[in-house]
């Protein structure tokens, strides 16, 4: 599966960054992590810190799948609003999910500060504005619910939005809990750590998975074997092939990035911005004074047709931005598209299925892939120690 078009910004900005070997011998390890993107990296970080010996494999170069195309807006807000999620999955599961995502941003910050990773991490505010007047009542209810469960937000009126952001919208939720980073750099920062418990191999394709009573064996396309106690599949949207029933709908999102702008603050506090309509427009700034704008999602999965659509999608995204913020000059420097997935309840799948013994999945689908990955790392690390995690059933396959 071709997960991105050419020119994802993080890859252009950082280049290939680091080199890893392909697997050239039979090896044994405690845990295999299949997937060398941001999810695999964050899961690996937790596991090696807990004392496990971990081997990471990826059929591509490390970080060259969906991670390279991610716009990396780190938000606790799940694609389904809290009120709607309560109706879909029940009050407790919805509240637990929102609070966990809220806390995951703090956990990610702690990892980055502890390790002194230079990955463009910045805590940000966020603004979700009402796309239409009809959305205001729902937005008011959403703000009330979040405050009620302990997530502090402010409900802004039209005048305050225009004063602070120079943006015209009838109402908005303003939150002080969000962040941004460079996911490609974070992935490599974790995999480049000098740790005797960590081995990383890319350009290593798994052809066969053989689970047994006490171990699991993976065979590669070059005939090499990896023997381990457990396998964690963190291969994103390509993980569906290992699950005997559908769990995700694949979509394409499009993104553009501007040339560097003259001012260091494009809008109020360089907050993350998104809207209430579906699919939604979203935007953020970067450490090199650029603006990323994304959205215009569609169901296109054919990579050739997606490439043909990209120029027009890029033009439309630029028009969306100019309509929203006509006072800012925006000239598109690069454009790209990437695959993403959505589940029926917008929640991740974390855990095991009976058809895959000794195997666990870390699948953070949707717009919260990175925050979901933090949760997956915590949950799986706890489960592999033989303990029960409080969120284990919340994101299980049989929920």
C-alpha positions in Angstrom: 0.0 0.0 0.0 1.3 3.5 -0.9 0.6 5.5 2.2 1.7 9.0 1.0 2.3 11.0 -2.1 5.7 12.6 -2.7 6.9 15.7 -0.8 5.6 15.1 2.7 7.1 18.1 4.5 8.9 16.3 7.4 10.8 14.1 4.9 11.8 17.1 2.8 12.9 19.0 5.9 14.8 16.3 7.6 16.0 14.0 4.7 16.5 10.3 5.4 18.1 11.4 8.7 19.3 8.0 10.0 20.3 4.7 8.5 19.3 1.2 9.8 20.3 -2.2 8.5 18.1 -4.8 7.0 17.9 -8.1 8.9 20.7 -10.4 7.6 20.7 -13.2 10.3 18.4 -15.2 12.5 17.8 -13.6 15.8 16.0 -14.0 19.1 14.4 -11.3 21.2 11.8 -10.7 23.9 9.3 -8.7 21.8 9.1 -7.9 18.1 7.5 -4.5 17.2 6.3 -4.6 13.6 6.2 -1.0 12.4 8.9 1.6 12.4 6.7 4.7 12.6 5.7 7.0 15.4 3.4 4.4 17.0 6.1 1.7 16.9 8.6 4.1 18.3 6.5 5.2 21.3 5.6 1.6 22.1 9.2 0.6 21.9 10.3 3.4 24.2 8.0 2.1 27.0 9.0 -1.5 26.5 12.8 -1.0 26.6 12.4 1.3 29.6 10.5 -1.6 31.3 13.5 -3.9 30.7 12.3 -5.8 27.6 14.6 -6.7 24.8 12.9 -5.3 21.7 13.5 -5.8 18.0 11.8 -3.3 15.6 11.2 -4.2 11.9 9.7 -2.3 9.0 9.4 -3.2 5.4 10.1 0.5 4.4 12.8 2.9 5.6 12.1 4.0 9.2 9.4 6.7 9.5 8.6 6.6 5.8 5.0 5.5 6.1 2.2 7.6 7.4 4.5 9.2 10.0 6.2 11.2 7.3 2.8 12.6 6.1 1.4 13.4 9.6 0.6 17.0 10.3 1.1 16.2 14.0 -1.5 18.3 15.7 -1.5 16.8 19.2 -5.0 17.2 20.6 -7.0 15.4 23.3 -10.2 16.0 21.3 -11.3 12.8 19.6 -12.7 13.1 16.1 -16.1 12.3 17.6 -17.2 15.1 20.1 -17.6 14.1 23.7 -21.4 14.4 23.6 -21.7 12.2 20.5 -19.2 9.7 21.9 -21.2 9.3 25.0 -24.2 8.3 22.9 -22.1 5.9 20.9 -20.0 4.1 23.5 -21.6 5.0 26.8 -20.7 7.8 29.3 -17.9 6.1 31.2 -16.0 4.9 28.1 -16.3 8.3 26.4 -15.2 10.2 29.5 -12.3 7.8 30.1 -11.2 8.2 26.5 -11.2 12.0 26.6 -9.4 12.2 30.0 -6.8 9.7 28.8 -6.1 11.6 25.7 -5.8 14.8 27.7 -3.2 13.3 30.0 -1.3 11.7 27.1 -0.1 15.1 25.9 1.5 15.6 29.3 3.0 12.1 29.2 4.5 12.8 25.8 6.0 16.1 27.0 7.6 14.3 29.9 9.2 11.8 27.6 10.6 14.5 25.4 11.9 16.6 28.3 13.4 13.7 30.1 15.3 12.5 27.0 16.1 16.0 25.9 14.8 15.2 22.4 15.0 18.1 20.0 11.9 17.3 17.9 10.1 20.6 17.6 7.8 19.9 20.5 5.7 22.9 21.7 2.8 23.1 24.0 0.0 25.1 22.3 -3.5 26.3 22.8 -6.2 25.2 20.5 -9.3 26.7 18.9 -12.2 24.8 17.5 -14.6 27.2 15.8 -18.1 26.7 14.7 -18.2 26.3 10.9 -21.8 27.4 10.7 -24.3 29.2 12.9 -26.2 25.9 13.4 -23.2 24.4 15.1 -23.2 26.8 18.0 -25.8 25.0 20.2 -23.8 21.8 19.9 -20.6 23.6 20.6 -22.0 25.1 23.8 -23.1 21.7 25.0 -19.7 20.3 24.2 -17.9 23.0 26.2 -20.3 22.4 29.1 -19.6 18.6 29.1 -15.8 19.0 28.9 -15.8 21.4 31.9 -18.1 19.1 33.8 -15.7 16.1 33.5 -12.6 18.2 34.5 -11.3 19.4 31.1 -11.2 23.2 31.4 -12.2 25.1 28.2 -13.6 28.5 27.4 -16.5 29.3 25.2 -15.6 32.3 23.0 -18.1 34.5 21.3 -17.7 36.0 17.8 -16.2 39.3 19.0 -13.4 37.6 21.0 -12.6 35.2 18.2 -12.2 38.1 15.8 -10.2 40.2 18.2 -7.7 37.4 19.0 -7.5 35.5 15.8 -8.9 37.9 13.2 -11.1 35.0 12.2 -14.8 35.2 11.6 -16.8 32.5 13.3 -20.0 32.6 15.4 -18.6 30.7 18.4 -15.6 28.6 19.4 -14.1 26.4 22.1 -10.7 27.6 23.4 -8.5 25.1 25.1 -5.1 25.4 26.7 -4.2 21.7 26.3 -2.6 20.9 22.9 0.8 20.5 21.4 2.7 20.0 18.1 6.0 18.4 17.1 7.9 16.8 14.2 6.8 13.1 14.3 9.6 12.0 11.9 12.3 13.5 14.2 10.7 11.9 17.3 10.6 8.5 15.7 14.3 8.6 14.8 15.2 10.1 18.2 13.7 7.1 19.9 15.2 4.5 17.6 18.6 6.2 17.7 18.9 5.8 21.5 21.9 3.8 22.5 20.4 0.9 24.4 21.5 -2.7 24.5 17.9 -3.8 24.6 17.0 -2.2 21.2 17.6 -3.4 17.7 16.1 -1.7 14.7 15.9 -3.1 11.1 14.2 -1.5 8.2 13.7 -2.8 4.6 12.8 -6.1 6.3 9.5 -7.5 5.0 7.6 -10.2 7.0 6.2 -13.0 4.9 5.0 -15.4 7.5 3.9 -15.3 11.2 4.0 -18.6 13.1 2.6 -18.4 16.7 3.3 -21.2 19.1 2.5 -22.0 22.7 5.6 -20.3 24.2 7.0 -18.3 21.3 6.2 -16.6 18.0 8.4 -16.9 14.8 8.5 -14.4 12.0 10.0 -15.3 8.6 11.2 -12.5 6.3 11.4 -12.2 2.6 15.1 -13.2 2.7 14.4 -16.4 4.6 15.6 -15.1 8.0 13.8 -15.9 11.3 13.0 -13.8 14.3 12.0 -15.7 17.4 10.3 -13.9 20.3 7.9 -14.3 23.2 5.5 -11.7 21.8 4.7 -9.7 18.6 3.2 -6.2 18.6 1.8 -5.0 15.3 2.0 -1.3 15.0 1.9 -1.1 11.2 -1.0 1.4 11.1 -3.5 1.0 8.3 -1.6 -2.0 6.8 -2.3 -3.9 10.0 -5.8 -4.8 8.7 -4.4 -7.7 6.7 -3.7 -9.5 10.0 -7.3 -9.0 11.4 -10.0 -11.3 9.9 -12.7 -8.7 10.1 -12.8 -5.0 9.1 -11.9 -2.5 11.8 -11.0 0.6 9.8 -12.2 2.6 6.8 -9.4 4.1 4.8 -9.5 7.7 3.7 -7.1 10.3 2.3 -6.3 13.6 3.8 -4.5 16.4 2.0 -2.1 19.0 3.3 -0.2 22.1 2.1 2.6 24.1 3.8 3.4 27.7 3.1 6.7 29.4 2.5 8.2 30.8 5.7 6.1 33.9 6.8 7.5 37.2 8.0 6.1 37.1 11.5 6.8 34.7 14.3 3.2 34.6 15.4 0.8 33.9 12.6 -2.2 34.2 14.9 -3.0 34.2 18.6 -0.2 32.2 20.4 0.1 30.1 17.2 -2.7 27.9 18.5 -3.9 24.8 16.7 -7.0 25.6 14.7 -9.8 23.4 13.5 -13.5 23.5 12.9 -16.7 21.6 13.6 -17.8 20.4 10.1 -16.8 17.0 8.7 -14.3 16.7 7.1 -12.8 19.6 9.0 -10.1 22.1 8.0 -7.1 22.1 10.4 -4.0 24.2 10.7 -0.8 24.8 12.7 2.5 26.6 12.5 6.0 25.1 12.4 9.3 25.9 14.1 10.6 27.4 10.9 7.7 29.9 10.6 5.5 28.1 8.1 1.8 27.3 8.2 0.4 23.9 7.6 -3.2 23.6 6.4 -4.9 20.2 6.0 -8.3 18.7 5.2 -10.5 18.1 2.2 -10.5 14.4 3.1 -12.0 11.9 0.7 -12.4 8.2 0.2 -9.8 7.9 -2.5 -7.5 4.9 -2.1 -6.1 4.6 -5.6 -2.6 6.1 -5.4 -2.5 7.2 -9.0 -5.8 8.9 -8.9 -4.9 10.5 -5.6 -1.7 12.0 -7.1 -3.9 13.5 -9.9 -6.3 15.0 -7.4 -3.5 16.6 -5.3 -2.9 19.8 -7.3 -6.6 20.7 -7.2 -6.9 19.7 -3.5 -3.9 21.9 -2.7 -5.5 24.8 -4.5 -8.8 24.4 -2.7 -7.0 24.2 0.7 -5.2 27.5 -0.1 -8.5 29.0 -1.0 -10.0 27.7 2.3 -7.2 29.4 4.2 -7.5 32.7 2.3 -11.2 32.8 2.9 -10.7 32.2 6.6 -7.7 34.5 7.1 -7.6 36.9 4.2 -5.1 39.2 6.0 -2.4 36.6 5.9 -0.2 36.0 2.8 0.0 32.3 2.1 2.0 30.9 -0.8 2.1 27.1 -1.0 5.6 25.7 -0.9 4.8 21.9 -0.8 1.7 19.7 -1.0 1.1 16.1 -0.1 -1.5 13.5 0.7 -1.6 10.7 3.1 -3.7 7.7 4.1 -5.6 7.8 7.4 -8.3 5.6 8.8 -11.4 6.0 10.9 -13.2 3.6 13.1 -17.0 3.6 13.8 -16.5 5.2 17.2 -13.2 7.1 16.5 -11.4 5.2 19.1 -8.2 3.1 18.7 -7.8 -0.7 18.8 -5.3 -1.7 21.4 -4.9 -5.3 22.5 -5.2 -8.8 21.2 -7.6 -11.0 19.1 -8.0 -14.8 19.6 -7.1 -15.5 16.0 -3.5 -14.1 16.6 -1.9 -15.8 19.6 1.0 -14.1 21.3 0.2 -11.0 19.3 -0.9 -7.5 20.3 -2.0 -4.6 18.2 -1.4 -0.9 18.7 -3.7 0.8 16.2 -4.2 4.5 16.7 -6.6 5.3 13.9 -8.0 8.7 13.2 -6.8 12.2 13.9 -5.4 11.3 17.3 -2.8 8.8 16.1 0.1 10.1 18.3 -1.9 10.5 21.5 -3.5 7.1 21.0 0.0 5.7 20.5 1.0 7.0 24.0 -2.1 5.1 25.4 -1.2 2.0 23.5 2.4 2.1 24.9 1.1 2.3 28.4 -1.6 -0.3 28.0 0.5 -2.9 26.3 3.5 -2.5 28.6 1.1 -3.1 31.6 -0.6 -6.1 30.0 2.8 -7.7 29.0 3.8 -7.5 32.7 0.7 -9.7 33.5 -1.3 -6.8 35.0 -4.6 -5.3 34.1 -4.7 -1.7 32.7 -7.7 0.5 33.6 -8.2 1.3 29.9 -7.6 -2.2 28.6 -11.3 -2.9 27.9 -12.0 0.6 26.7 -10.0 0.2 23.5 -10.3 -3.6 23.2 -11.3 -5.3 19.9 -14.4 -6.8 21.6 -15.6 -3.6 23.1 
